[in-house]
Amino acid sequence: MLHKLRLRRQAETVMGHRLEEPRLTLMLVVWVFVYVGLPLLIISSLIDGLIQQITGNCTGFWCWF
């Protein structure tokens, strides 16, 4: 499977014009943060708040400041 991913496709053309190859964009980074980073940040903050309420100890990264 990795071999198939490494193979480069030939340039696609439409009416004689070469299409650009797909590439990573800034919007990909934004959407990965929205769908992965933000939920992880919210869930970890809720867990930290729960632990702090129960034990009285702050376990979050921001407790070091």
N, C-alpha and C positions, 0 to 999 in steps of 0.2 A: 504494500500500500504506500509506503514512503517513497518507493521508486516512482510510482505514478505521480506523486505530488511534486517530485523534483523535475519531471519532464516538463519542458516548456511547450506550451501550445503555439502553434503557428499563428501569426498575426491574422486576425479576422478582418475582413474588408466588407464594406457596404457601398455599393455603387462606386467602387474604385478607391474609396477613402479608407485608410487604415484606422481601426478603432483602438483607443488607448487600452492598455492592460489595467485590470482592476488593481487598486492599491489601497493601503490603509490611510484613513483620513482622520482629521481632528474630531469629526463627529463620532467616529467609532470609539474614541477615547471617552468622549462625553457620555455616550449611551452605555458603555461598559461601567462607568462610574455610577450612572443612574440606576442600572439594573443589578449591579453586583456590589459596588462600594458603599453606596448609600444604605441599602438594607443591612449590610454587615455592620456599619457604623451605628445604625439605630438599634439593632438587636444587641450589640455589645454594650451600648450605653444603658439600655434597659436592664441587662444582666448586672452591670456594675452598680446601678442604682439600687437594685434589689439586694445585692450582697452588702452594700453600704448600709442599707436600712436594717438588715438582719444582724450584721456583725459590728457595724460601726467603723469598719476599715474600708478606705477607698482603695480599689484595686485598678483603677483606670490609668491610662497613660498621662492624662492631664493632672493627676494627683502629684506628679513629681515637680510641678511648677508652683 
